[in-house]
Amino acid sequence: MSEPPLVPGKHLLSARRRVERAAAAALAELDPFSKQLAVAVDEPDDVDLACALQWAASSGITAAEAGEKLGVTMTESELVGWVSPWPVSARHTRGGMTGTSVTPTSTAADLAVDLADWLQTILADAGISDPIPPCPAHPHPMRPVVHEGGPWWECPNGGLVRPWPRTVAC
């Protein structure tokens, strides 16, 4: 018989949703090439959750304080999910799988931009030579950045090009 999880999945749902929404926003911005990727968000393992529980206890931060800083509502039992690293994996249709981890305590825009940057690299490493997304004035891809609290695309040579048209929600 296996042991129960350190933190029940229901207490991880709000943090999971934040990571999944950021991944979906990044994938939408890299369309149509992103259709070649299968992206999964997994729950933190018990070791990461135990570290997050210990950090939360020693830091003295409350869910109300964390939620206020992030602009979200969370309960004390959900706090550990928000301060834990979340594994995100991507598998390309040509084979190969890679992973990263993100922390939901980043702003929604930072999360989406970080994931878009990571996914751009995966697509380039898979041999896609088209710039994703293409810079309107140059033959290179645009770079995801956060500007005034929202995700934007920027030309590495010429500054901001456009905001992401899809809303990145918490």
ZADO-10716 format. One line per 10 residues: for each residue x, y, z of N, C-alpha, C. Coordinates in Angstrom, 1 decimal. Example, Ala and Ser with C-alpha at 12.3 -4.5 7.8 and 13.67 -1.06 7.14 Angstrom:
<nodes>
13.2,-5.7,7.8,12.3,-4.5,7.8,13.2,-3.3,7.8; 12.8,-2.2,7.1,13.7,-1.1,7.1,12.9,0.0,7.9
</nodes>
This chain:
<nodes>
0.8,-1.2,0.0,0.0,0.0,0.0,0.9,1.2,0.0; 0.6,2.2,-0.9,1.4,3.4,-1.0,0.9,4.4,0.0; 1.9,5.3,0.4,1.6,6.3,1.4,0.8,7.4,0.7; -0.1,8.1,1.5,-0.8,9.2,0.9,0.1,10.3,0.5; -0.3,11.2,-0.5,0.6,12.3,-0.9,0.9,13.2,0.3; 2.0,13.9,0.2,2.4,14.8,1.3,1.4,16.0,1.3; 1.0,16.4,0.1,0.0,17.5,0.0,-1.1,17.0,-1.0; -2.4,16.9,-0.5,-3.4,16.4,-1.4,-3.5,17.3,-2.7; -3.8,16.7,-3.8,-3.9,17.3,-5.1,-4.8,18.5,-5.1; -5.9,18.5,-4.4,-6.9,19.6,-4.4,-6.3,20.9,-3.8
-5.2,20.8,-3.0,-4.5,22.0,-2.5,-3.5,22.5,-3.5; -3.3,21.8,-4.6,-2.3,22.2,-5.6,-3.0,22.8,-6.8; -4.4,22.7,-6.9,-5.1,23.1,-8.1,-4.9,24.6,-8.5; -4.9,25.5,-7.6,-4.9,26.9,-8.0,-3.5,27.2,-8.6; -2.4,26.7,-8.0,-1.1,26.9,-8.5,-0.9,26.2,-9.9; -1.5,25.0,-10.0,-1.4,24.2,-11.3,-2.1,25.0,-12.4; -3.2,25.6,-12.1,-4.0,26.4,-13.1,-3.1,27.6,-13.6; -2.4,28.2,-12.7,-1.6,29.3,-13.1,-0.5,28.9,-14.1; 0.2,27.8,-13.8,1.2,27.3,-14.7,0.6,26.8,-16.0; -0.5,26.1,-15.9,-1.1,25.6,-17.2,-1.6,26.8,-18.1
-2.1,27.8,-17.5,-2.6,29.0,-18.3,-1.4,29.7,-18.9; -0.3,29.8,-18.2,0.9,30.4,-18.8,1.5,29.6,-19.9; 1.5,28.2,-19.7,1.9,27.4,-20.8,1.0,27.5,-22.0; -0.3,27.5,-21.8,-1.2,27.6,-22.9,-1.0,28.9,-23.7; -0.8,30.0,-22.9,-0.6,31.3,-23.6,0.7,31.3,-24.4; 1.7,30.7,-23.9,3.0,30.6,-24.6,2.8,29.7,-25.9; 2.1,28.6,-25.8,1.9,27.8,-26.9,1.1,28.5,-28.0; 0.1,29.2,-27.6,-0.8,30.0,-28.5,0.1,31.0,-29.3; 1.0,31.6,-28.6,1.8,32.6,-29.3,2.8,32.0,-30.3; 3.1,30.7,-30.1,4.1,30.1,-31.0,3.4,29.2,-32.1
2.1,29.4,-32.2,1.3,28.6,-33.2,1.7,29.1,-34.6; 1.8,28.3,-35.6,1.3,26.9,-35.6,2.4,25.9,-35.2; 3.6,26.3,-35.0,4.7,25.4,-34.8,4.5,24.7,-33.4; 3.9,25.3,-32.5,3.7,24.7,-31.2,2.8,23.5,-31.2; 2.1,23.3,-32.3,1.3,22.0,-32.5,2.2,20.8,-32.6; 3.5,21.0,-32.8,4.4,19.9,-32.8,4.9,19.5,-31.4; 4.4,20.2,-30.4,4.8,19.9,-29.1,3.7,19.4,-28.2; 4.0,18.5,-27.3,3.0,18.1,-26.3,3.6,18.5,-25.0; 3.0,19.5,-24.3,3.5,20.0,-23.1,2.6,19.5,-21.9; 3.3,19.1,-20.9,2.6,18.6,-19.7,3.2,19.4,-18.4
2.2,19.7,-17.5,2.6,20.2,-16.2,2.3,19.1,-15.2; 3.4,18.8,-14.5,3.3,17.7,-13.4,3.3,18.4,-12.0; 2.7,17.7,-11.1,2.8,18.2,-9.7,4.2,18.1,-9.2; 4.5,19.0,-8.3,5.8,18.9,-7.6,5.9,17.5,-6.9; 7.1,17.0,-6.8,7.2,15.7,-6.0,7.3,16.0,-4.5; 7.2,14.9,-3.7,7.2,15.1,-2.3,8.4,15.8,-1.7; 9.6,15.6,-2.3,10.8,16.2,-1.9,10.6,17.7,-2.0; 10.2,18.2,-3.2,10.0,19.6,-3.4,8.9,20.2,-2.5; 7.8,19.4,-2.3,6.8,19.9,-1.5,7.2,20.0,0.0; 8.0,19.0,0.4,8.6,19.1,1.8,9.5,20.3,2.0
10.3,20.6,1.0,11.1,21.8,1.1,10.3,23.1,1.1; 9.2,23.1,0.3,8.3,24.3,0.3,7.6,24.4,1.6; 7.2,23.3,2.1,6.5,23.4,3.5,7.5,23.9,4.5; 8.7,23.4,4.5,9.7,23.9,5.4,10.0,25.4,5.2; 10.1,25.8,4.0,10.4,27.2,3.7,9.2,28.1,4.2; 8.0,27.7,3.9,6.8,28.5,4.2,6.7,28.6,5.8; 7.0,27.5,6.5,7.0,27.6,8.0,8.1,28.5,8.5; 9.3,28.4,7.9,10.4,29.2,8.5,10.3,30.7,8.1; 9.7,31.0,6.9,9.6,32.3,6.4,8.6,33.1,7.2; 7.6,32.4,7.6,6.5,33.1,8.3,5.5,33.8,7.4
5.6,33.6,6.1,4.7,34.2,5.2,3.3,33.5,5.2; 2.3,34.3,5.2,1.0,33.7,5.2,0.4,33.7,3.8; -0.6,32.9,3.6,-1.3,32.8,2.3,-1.8,34.1,1.9; -2.4,34.9,2.8,-2.9,36.2,2.6,-1.9,37.1,2.1; -0.7,37.1,2.7,0.4,38.0,2.2,0.9,37.6,0.8; 1.1,36.3,0.6,1.5,35.8,-0.7,0.5,36.2,-1.8; -0.8,35.9,-1.4,-1.9,36.2,-2.4,-2.0,37.7,-2.7; -1.8,38.5,-1.7,-1.8,40.0,-2.0,-0.7,40.4,-3.0; 0.5,39.9,-2.8,1.6,40.2,-3.6,1.4,39.7,-5.1; 0.7,38.6,-5.2,0.5,38.0,-6.5,-0.8,38.4,-7.1
-1.7,39.0,-6.3,-3.0,39.4,-6.9,-4.0,38.2,-7.0; -3.8,37.2,-6.2,-4.7,36.1,-6.2,-5.1,35.8,-4.8; -6.2,34.9,-4.7,-6.6,34.5,-3.4,-6.2,33.0,-3.2; -5.6,32.7,-2.1,-5.2,31.4,-1.8,-5.4,31.1,-0.3; -5.6,29.8,0.0,-5.7,29.4,1.4,-4.4,29.0,1.9; -4.3,28.8,3.2,-3.0,28.4,3.8,-2.6,27.0,3.3; -3.6,26.2,3.0,-3.3,24.8,2.5,-2.8,24.8,1.1; -3.1,25.9,0.4,-2.7,26.0,-1.0,-1.3,26.7,-1.2; -0.8,27.4,-0.1,0.4,28.1,-0.2,1.6,27.3,-0.7; 1.7,26.1,-0.2,2.8,25.2,-0.5,2.9,25.0,-2.0
1.8,24.8,-2.7,1.8,24.6,-4.1,2.3,25.8,-4.9; 2.1,27.0,-4.3,2.5,28.2,-5.0,4.0,28.5,-4.8; 4.6,28.0,-3.7,6.0,28.2,-3.5,6.9,27.0,-3.9; 6.3,26.0,-4.5,7.0,24.8,-5.0,7.4,25.0,-6.4; 8.5,24.4,-6.8,8.8,24.3,-8.3,7.9,23.3,-9.0; 7.4,23.6,-10.1,6.5,22.8,-10.9,7.2,22.3,-12.1; 7.3,21.0,-12.3,8.0,20.4,-13.5,7.1,20.6,-14.7; 7.7,21.0,-15.8,7.0,21.2,-17.1,7.8,20.4,-18.1; 7.2,19.6,-18.9,7.9,18.8,-19.9,7.3,19.1,-21.3; 8.2,18.9,-22.2,7.7,19.1,-23.6,8.3,18.0,-24.5
7.5,17.4,-25.3,7.9,16.3,-26.2,7.6,16.8,-27.6; 8.6,16.7,-28.5,8.4,17.1,-29.9,7.9,15.9,-30.7; 7.1,16.2,-31.7,6.6,15.1,-32.5,7.7,14.4,-33.2; 8.9,15.0,-33.4,10.0,14.3,-34.1,10.8,13.5,-33.1; 10.4,13.5,-31.8,11.1,12.7,-30.8,11.8,13.7,-29.9; 12.2,13.2,-28.8,12.9,14.0,-27.8,12.0,14.6,-26.8; 12.5,14.6,-25.6,11.7,15.2,-24.5,12.6,16.1,-23.7; 12.2,17.2,-23.2,13.0,18.0,-22.3,12.1,18.6,-21.2; 12.7,19.1,-20.2,11.9,19.6,-19.1,12.5,20.9,-18.5; 11.7,21.6,-17.7,12.1,22.7,-17.0,11.3,22.7,-15.7
11.5,23.7,-14.8,10.6,23.9,-13.7,10.3,25.4,-13.6; 9.1,25.7,-13.1,8.7,27.1,-12.9,8.1,27.2,-11.5; 8.1,28.3,-11.0,7.4,28.6,-9.7,6.2,29.5,-9.9; 5.0,29.1,-9.5,3.9,30.0,-9.7,3.9,31.3,-9.1; 4.9,31.5,-8.1,4.9,32.9,-7.5,5.5,33.9,-8.4; 6.0,33.5,-9.6,6.3,34.5,-10.6,5.0,35.2,-11.1; 5.1,36.4,-11.6,3.9,37.0,-12.2,3.4,36.1,-13.3; 2.1,36.2,-13.7,1.6,35.5,-14.8,2.3,35.8,-16.1; 2.7,37.1,-16.3,3.4,37.5,-17.5,4.8,36.9,-17.5; 5.5,36.9,-16.4,6.9,36.3,-16.3,6.8,34.8,-16.6
5.9,34.1,-16.0,5.7,32.7,-16.2,5.5,32.4,-17.7; 4.6,33.1,-18.4,4.3,32.9,-19.8,5.5,33.2,-20.6; 6.2,34.3,-20.4,7.4,34.7,-21.1,8.5,33.7,-20.9; 8.8,33.2,-19.7,9.8,32.2,-19.5,9.5,30.9,-20.2; 8.2,30.5,-20.2,7.9,29.3,-20.9,8.0,29.5,-22.4; 7.6,30.6,-22.9,7.7,30.9,-24.4,9.1,30.8,-24.8; 10.0,31.4,-24.0,11.5,31.4,-24.3,12.0,30.0,-24.4; 11.6,29.2,-23.4,12.0,27.8,-23.3,11.5,27.0,-24.5; 10.2,27.2,-24.9,9.6,26.5,-26.0,10.2,26.9,-27.3; 10.5,28.2,-27.5,11.2,28.7,-28.7,12.5,27.9,-28.9
13.3,27.7,-27.8,14.5,27.0,-27.8,14.3,25.5,-28.3; 13.3,24.9,-27.7,13.0,23.5,-28.1,12.7,23.4,-29.5; 11.9,24.3,-30.1,11.5,24.3,-31.5,12.8,24.5,-32.4; 13.6,25.4,-32.0,14.9,25.6,-32.7,15.8,24.4,-32.7; 15.9,23.8,-31.5,16.7,22.6,-31.3,16.2,21.4,-32.1; 14.8,21.4,-32.4,14.2,20.4,-33.2,14.5,20.6,-34.7; 15.2,21.6,-35.0,15.5,21.8,-36.4,14.6,22.7,-37.2; 13.7,23.4,-36.6,12.8,24.3,-37.3,13.5,25.5,-37.6; 13.7,25.8,-38.9,14.6,27.0,-39.2,13.8,28.3,-39.4; 12.4,28.2,-39.4,11.6,29.4,-39.5,11.7,30.2,-38.2
11.8,31.5,-38.3,11.8,32.2,-37.0,10.4,32.2,-36.4; 10.4,31.9,-35.1,9.1,31.7,-34.4,9.1,32.6,-33.2; 8.2,33.5,-33.1,7.5,34.1,-34.3,8.4,35.0,-35.1; 8.1,35.2,-36.3,9.0,36.0,-37.2,9.0,37.5,-36.8; 10.1,38.1,-36.8,10.3,39.5,-36.6,9.8,40.2,-37.9; 8.9,41.2,-37.8,8.4,41.8,-39.1,9.4,42.6,-39.9; 10.5,43.0,-39.3,11.5,43.8,-40.0,12.9,43.0,-40.3; 13.0,41.8,-39.7,14.3,41.1,-39.8,14.1,39.6,-40.0; 15.1,38.9,-40.4,14.9,37.5,-40.6,15.1,36.6,-39.3; 15.1,37.2,-38.2,15.2,36.5,-36.9,13.9,36.4,-36.2
13.8,35.5,-35.2,12.6,35.5,-34.4,12.5,36.6,-33.4; 11.3,37.0,-33.0,11.2,37.9,-31.9,11.4,37.2,-30.6; 11.7,38.0,-29.6,12.0,37.5,-28.3,10.9,37.9,-27.3; 10.5,36.9,-26.4,9.4,37.3,-25.5,10.0,38.0,-24.3; 9.3,39.1,-23.9,9.7,39.9,-22.8,8.5,40.4,-22.0; 8.7,40.8,-20.8,7.7,41.4,-20.0,7.9,42.9,-20.1; 6.8,43.6,-20.4,6.8,45.1,-20.5,5.6,45.6,-19.8; 5.7,46.5,-18.9,4.6,47.1,-18.2,3.7,46.0,-17.6; 4.2,45.0,-17.1,3.4,43.9,-16.5,2.8,42.9,-17.4; 3.0,43.0,-18.7,2.4,42.1,-19.6,3.4,41.5,-20.6
3.0,40.4,-21.2,4.0,39.8,-22.1,3.9,40.5,-23.5; 5.1,40.7,-24.0,5.3,41.3,-25.3,6.3,40.6,-26.2; 6.3,40.8,-27.5,7.3,40.3,-28.4,8.2,41.5,-28.7; 9.5,41.3,-28.7,10.4,42.4,-29.0,11.4,41.9,-30.1; 11.9,42.8,-30.9,12.9,42.6,-31.9,14.2,42.7,-31.1; 15.1,41.7,-31.2,16.4,41.9,-30.5,17.2,43.1,-30.9; 16.9,43.6,-32.1,17.7,44.7,-32.7,16.9,46.1,-32.6; 15.6,46.0,-32.4,14.8,47.2,-32.5,13.8,47.5,-31.5; 13.7,46.8,-30.4,12.8,47.1,-29.3,11.4,46.4,-29.5; 10.5,46.9,-28.7,9.2,46.3,-28.6,8.5,46.3,-30.0
7.8,45.2,-30.3,7.0,45.0,-31.5,5.5,45.0,-31.3; 5.1,44.1,-30.4,3.7,44.0,-30.1,3.4,43.3,-28.8; 2.3,43.6,-28.1,1.9,42.8,-27.0,1.3,41.5,-27.4; 1.2,40.5,-26.6,0.6,39.3,-26.9,-0.9,39.6,-26.9; -1.6,39.1,-28.0,-3.0,39.4,-28.1,-3.9,38.6,-27.1; -3.4,37.5,-26.6,-4.2,36.7,-25.6,-3.9,37.2,-24.2; -4.9,37.2,-23.4,-4.7,37.6,-22.0,-4.0,36.5,-21.2; -3.0,36.8,-20.5,-2.4,35.9,-19.6,-3.0,36.1,-18.2; -3.9,35.2,-17.8,-4.6,35.3,-16.5,-3.9,34.5,-15.5; -4.2,34.8,-14.2,-3.6,34.1,-13.1,-4.2,32.7,-13.0
</nodes>
